[in-house]
Amino acid sequence: MTKFKKIFISSSLKNRKLNAKIAKLFEKKGFKVYLPQRDTPQTDDVKTIFNANVNAIKESNIIVAVLINHGYDLAFEIGLAYGLGKPIIALASNTDYTKDEMIAGALTDITTDVNELLDKVIGHINENT
């Protein structure tokens, strides 16, 4: 499982509590998690934030996308990850994400349950190692 130890969580800042819960869930299982709300330098300098997140996506092995309250930043992060060939496992609260064809088309897998999200990520890793 070491091949996929680094996870980038792509999510809206509106989901702070949920994002922290997801990060903690994966960290308890031994994953190294990059959570932008916690790990990206919080500054007014757009380039600093942009470069930190782009580099974290490049260094990650798998992307967890939270499709709840999502916006343009998440769409960019998913597009970048997809272009880099990174698997993208998503958490959604409903099927509204399917209206965003470019997001829906980039996803490797999706679930509506946080615990199942962990299982899907581990399952994907086991299938691809």
Summary of the structure (lengths in Angstrom):
residues: 129
radius of gyration: 13.5
end to end distance: 7.0
largest distance: 41.0
contacts: 393
relative contact order: 0.20
helix: 57%
strand: 17%
